[in-house]
Amino acid sequence: MPSLSSSRKAVAVLAALAATVTVSAATSATASASAAADRGSGSGGSGAGARQTPAHASVTGSAEFELPYYKDADIRSFTFDAHAAPYSNPLPGIPTGLPTDARGTVKVSHYSAERGITYTSEGRVDCLVTGPHTATLTAVVTKVSPGGPPWVGKRLGFSVYDGGSDQGRSRDRVGFSWNGVNLLPSGTTEPLEAEVGTCMAPAPYAPVTKGGYTVHHAELPPMPRG
């Protein structure tokens, strides 16, 4: 049983899910999350079966997109294979982990027309939260191709809008936590890029031009009880 101090920390972080925290519950939840897989629920799934056995959320797919505010000949794409794994990552003071814990990968590709080079990065997903047709997720970068940005160890944020079955031009959209959307203006010095916390990302502002994404929404499960 964690200390009273640890329990208070857990309650502070998970105010809406206040409950008694136990390590044994965390272990059980971790095993359950590892064994669980997407059970094929679509965005906003309904029905008695869906309520009794909610599927874990996921975001999958690959797509190219364009920047609405900057037109160039570059080719940018994200590939997501992200799956919710609730209460699978114990933290100091929160031995159960969080309902937004997740696993999977993110791949970033950027072809620079000016340099004639494609830069790639890969990251490990650590957080995922969804709503009907939408998702935000974060990943910690584990690999960057030669000449790419110094991102290894950095957390990046992504958002996705799943526009449904597409005919012709995709209705999907993506957003991401760099390129001027995550700054700390000081008023006296050049703005700095802010650190990205888990599951933090801007709205999906960039239209997809090729490919697409599938968001399977599931409600965040309640905190496990001992």
DOMAR-602539 format. One record per residue (C-alpha): residue number from 0; residue in one letter; chain; x, y, z. Coordinates in Angstrom, 3 decimals. Each point is the difference from the previous one (the first is absolute). Example, Ala and Ser with C-alpha at 12.3 -4.5 7.8 and 13.67 -1.06 7.14 Angstrom:
<pts>
> 0;A;A;12.300;-4.500;7.800
> 1;S;A;1.370;3.440;-0.660
</pts>
This chain:
<pts>
> 0;M;A;0.000;0.000;0.000
> 1;P;A;1.516;3.358;-0.962
> 2;S;A;0.494;2.725;2.604
> 3;L;A;-2.597;2.677;0.713
> 4;S;A;2.254;2.476;-1.820
> 5;S;A;0.063;-2.206;-3.123
> 6;S;A;-3.778;-0.389;0.071
> 7;R;A;-0.462;3.767;0.222
> 8;K;A;2.275;0.470;-2.999
> 9;A;A;-2.035;-2.508;-1.976
> 10;V;A;-3.236;1.733;0.918
> 11;A;A;1.429;3.378;-0.986
> 12;V;A;0.946;-1.285;-3.444
> 13;L;A;-3.172;-2.037;-0.456
> 14;A;A;-2.500;2.199;1.807
> 15;A;A;-2.911;-1.293;-2.021
> 16;L;A;1.018;-3.595;0.714
> 17;A;A;0.700;0.213;3.728
> 18;A;A;0.313;-3.486;1.453
> 19;T;A;2.070;-2.164;2.305
> 20;V;A;3.284;-0.831;-1.711
> 21;T;A;1.660;-3.398;0.380
> 22;V;A;3.024;-1.519;-1.670
> 23;S;A;-1.780;-3.327;-0.465
> 24;A;A;-2.718;1.735;-1.993
> 25;A;A;2.669;1.550;-2.199
> 26;T;A;1.531;-3.402;-0.690
> 27;S;A;-3.371;-1.493;-0.890
> 28;A;A;-0.899;2.940;-2.228
> 29;T;A;3.354;-0.192;-1.768
> 30;A;A;-0.497;-3.664;-0.866
> 31;S;A;-3.531;0.688;-1.202
> 32;A;A;1.140;2.919;-2.166
> 33;S;A;2.803;-2.038;-1.575
> 34;A;A;-2.386;-2.815;-0.918
> 35;A;A;-2.669;2.325;-1.381
> 36;A;A;-0.189;0.931;-3.681
> 37;D;A;-2.297;2.206;-2.017
> 38;R;A;-3.309;-1.787;-0.313
> 39;G;A;-1.027;1.851;-3.134
> 40;S;A;-2.246;2.724;1.423
> 41;G;A;-0.382;2.995;-2.316
> 42;S;A;0.072;3.620;1.064
> 43;G;A;-2.685;0.586;2.603
> 44;G;A;-1.071;-3.666;0.122
> 45;S;A;-3.292;-0.705;1.777
> 46;G;A;-2.223;-2.828;1.136
> 47;A;A;-0.231;-2.162;3.104
> 48;G;A;2.972;-2.152;-1.009
> 49;A;A;2.224;3.041;-0.533
> 50;R;A;-0.932;1.348;3.443
> 51;Q;A;0.676;-3.308;1.749
> 52;T;A;3.317;-0.710;-1.762
> 53;P;A;1.437;3.318;-1.224
> 54;A;A;2.810;-0.320;-2.519
> 55;H;A;3.205;1.871;0.614
> 56;A;A;0.524;3.103;-2.112
> 57;S;A;2.396;0.042;-2.942
> 58;V;A;1.299;2.182;-2.831
> 59;T;A;1.421;-1.671;-3.093
> 60;G;A;0.881;0.950;-3.554
> 61;S;A;2.411;2.005;-2.103
> 62;A;A;-0.571;3.234;-1.923
> 63;E;A;1.631;2.973;-1.644
> 64;F;A;-1.214;3.485;0.874
> 65;E;A;0.511;3.631;-0.911
> 66;L;A;0.588;3.086;2.115
> 67;P;A;-2.939;2.374;-0.566
> 68;Y;A;2.131;3.067;0.778
> 69;Y;A;3.145;-0.891;-1.979
> 70;K;A;-0.048;-1.426;-3.524
> 71;D;A;3.119;-1.773;-1.228
> 72;A;A;1.081;-3.095;-1.912
> 73;D;A;0.975;-1.975;3.105
> 74;I;A;-1.723;-3.298;0.817
> 75;R;A;-0.921;-0.573;3.643
> 76;S;A;-1.604;-3.105;1.469
> 77;F;A;-0.828;-1.659;3.311
> 78;T;A;-0.547;-3.709;0.606
> 79;F;A;-1.795;-1.034;3.194
> 80;D;A;-0.370;-3.398;1.645
> 81;A;A;-1.177;1.072;3.454
> 82;H;A;-2.076;-2.069;2.429
> 83;A;A;-1.320;0.792;3.457
> 84;A;A;1.456;-2.075;2.843
> 85;P;A;-1.718;1.466;3.088
> 86;Y;A;1.797;-0.184;3.355
> 87;S;A;3.084;-1.704;-1.437
> 88;N;A;2.721;2.544;0.879
> 89;P;A;0.465;0.467;3.761
> 90;L;A;1.327;3.411;1.031
> 91;P;A;1.426;1.358;3.254
> 92;G;A;-3.017;0.657;2.235
> 93;I;A;-2.341;-1.623;-2.559
> 94;P;A;0.784;-3.726;0.110
> 95;T;A;-3.034;-0.906;-2.108
> 96;G;A;1.096;2.159;-2.913
> 97;L;A;-2.505;2.146;-1.903
> 98;P;A;-3.145;-0.671;-2.049
> 99;T;A;1.735;1.672;-2.949
> 100;D;A;3.014;-2.359;-0.050
> 101;A;A;0.675;-1.302;-3.501
> 102;R;A;2.426;-1.963;-2.135
> 103;G;A;0.987;-0.046;-3.665
> 104;T;A;2.038;2.031;-2.448
> 105;V;A;-0.010;3.256;-1.916
> 106;K;A;2.029;0.632;-3.151
> 107;V;A;0.656;3.475;-1.389
> 108;S;A;1.242;0.533;-3.562
> 109;H;A;0.934;3.321;-1.606
> 110;Y;A;1.311;0.249;-3.545
> 111;S;A;1.838;3.307;-0.502
> 112;A;A;-0.358;1.068;-3.630
> 113;E;A;2.715;2.616;0.477
> 114;R;A;2.562;-2.573;1.189
> 115;G;A;-1.350;-3.030;-1.859
> 116;I;A;0.129;-2.027;3.233
> 117;T;A;-2.587;-1.849;2.059
> 118;Y;A;0.423;0.256;3.773
> 119;T;A;-1.714;-2.546;2.237
> 120;S;A;-0.616;-0.410;3.715
> 121;E;A;-1.543;-2.756;2.091
> 122;G;A;-1.542;0.212;3.442
> 123;R;A;-1.491;-2.151;2.751
> 124;V;A;-3.609;0.857;0.867
> 125;D;A;-0.538;0.779;3.694
> 126;C;A;-3.479;1.552;0.136
> 127;L;A;-3.285;-0.164;-1.942
> 128;V;A;-3.409;1.515;0.608
> 129;T;A;-2.923;0.020;-2.428
> 130;G;A;-3.423;1.459;-0.633
> 131;P;A;-2.405;-0.897;-2.811
> 132;H;A;2.049;0.341;-3.232
> 133;T;A;2.869;1.766;1.787
> 134;A;A;3.151;-0.869;1.911
> 135;T;A;3.061;1.528;1.595
> 136;L;A;3.129;-2.004;0.664
> 137;T;A;3.628;0.535;0.922
> 138;A;A;3.167;-1.920;-0.760
> 139;V;A;3.587;0.213;1.204
> 140;V;A;2.445;-0.004;-2.916
> 141;T;A;2.378;-2.972;-0.056
> 142;K;A;1.640;0.347;-3.415
> 143;V;A;0.774;2.762;-2.531
> 144;S;A;1.570;-0.454;-3.421
> 145;P;A;3.348;1.715;-0.768
> 146;G;A;-0.361;3.756;-0.390
> 147;G;A;-3.411;0.052;1.663
> 148;P;A;-1.031;2.180;2.951
> 149;P;A;1.508;-0.675;3.474
> 150;W;A;-3.129;-1.673;1.299
> 151;V;A;1.223;-3.214;1.668
> 152;G;A;-1.491;-0.102;3.502
> 153;K;A;-2.479;2.783;-0.787
> 154;R;A;-3.769;-0.449;0.386
> 155;L;A;-2.083;1.068;-3.006
> 156;G;A;-3.755;0.564;-0.041
> 157;F;A;-2.429;-0.944;-2.776
> 158;S;A;-3.718;0.393;-0.614
> 159;V;A;-2.203;-1.820;-2.502
> 160;Y;A;-3.440;0.596;-1.481
> 161;D;A;-1.512;-3.047;-1.708
> 162;G;A;-2.343;1.324;-2.681
> 163;G;A;-1.494;-3.409;-0.715
> 164;S;A;-0.099;-1.864;-3.315
> 165;D;A;1.645;2.244;-2.572
> 166;Q;A;-0.966;0.523;-3.625
> 167;G;A;2.766;1.712;-1.910
> 168;R;A;1.762;2.558;2.197
> 169;S;A;0.221;-1.146;3.605
> 170;R;A;-1.989;1.837;2.666
> 171;D;A;2.486;-1.041;2.691
> 172;R;A;2.228;2.530;1.723
> 173;V;A;3.027;-0.003;2.304
> 174;G;A;1.680;2.402;2.394
> 175;F;A;3.409;-0.045;1.655
> 176;S;A;1.834;1.721;2.831
> 177;W;A;2.772;1.830;-1.835
> 178;N;A;0.366;2.451;-2.881
> 179;G;A;-1.203;2.996;1.985
> 180;V;A;-3.016;-1.345;1.905
> 181;N;A;1.655;-0.703;3.368
> 182;L;A;1.904;3.144;0.897
> 183;L;A;0.641;1.905;3.228
> 184;P;A;-0.068;3.700;-0.940
> 185;S;A;1.772;2.094;2.615
> 186;G;A;-0.523;3.461;-1.441
> 187;T;A;3.701;0.844;0.265
> 188;T;A;1.878;-2.870;-1.675
> 189;E;A;-0.538;-2.349;-2.903
> 190;P;A;-2.751;-2.514;0.873
> 191;L;A;1.158;-3.417;1.136
> 192;E;A;-1.599;-3.313;-0.905
> 193;A;A;-1.812;-1.404;3.029
> 194;E;A;0.410;-3.534;1.298
> 195;V;A;-2.778;-2.373;-1.018
> 196;G;A;-1.835;-1.880;2.749
> 197;T;A;-1.738;-3.343;-0.458
> 198;C;A;-2.937;0.020;-2.424
> 199;M;A;0.475;3.717;-0.730
> 200;A;A;-0.477;1.161;-3.611
> 201;P;A;-1.729;2.822;-1.917
> 202;A;A;-3.205;-0.473;-1.987
> 203;P;A;0.413;-1.955;-3.266
> 204;Y;A;0.546;2.973;-2.300
> 205;A;A;1.856;-1.527;-2.979
> 206;P;A;-2.107;-1.586;-2.789
> 207;V;A;0.939;-3.506;-1.134
> 208;T;A;0.753;-0.199;-3.729
> 209;K;A;0.736;-3.711;-0.426
> 210;G;A;-0.782;-3.009;2.174
> 211;G;A;-1.976;0.182;3.207
> 212;Y;A;-0.462;-0.984;3.633
> 213;T;A;-2.420;-2.102;2.020
> 214;V;A;-0.922;1.054;3.536
> 215;H;A;-1.675;-2.605;2.193
> 216;H;A;-1.474;1.868;2.954
> 217;A;A;-0.461;-1.501;3.453
> 218;E;A;-0.777;1.691;3.302
> 219;L;A;2.797;0.205;2.550
> 220;P;A;-0.483;-2.911;2.414
> 221;P;A;-0.431;0.590;3.746
> 222;M;A;2.901;-0.258;2.361
> 223;P;A;0.582;-3.577;1.235
> 224;R;A;-0.981;-0.710;3.615
> 225;G;A;1.617;-2.361;2.422
</pts>
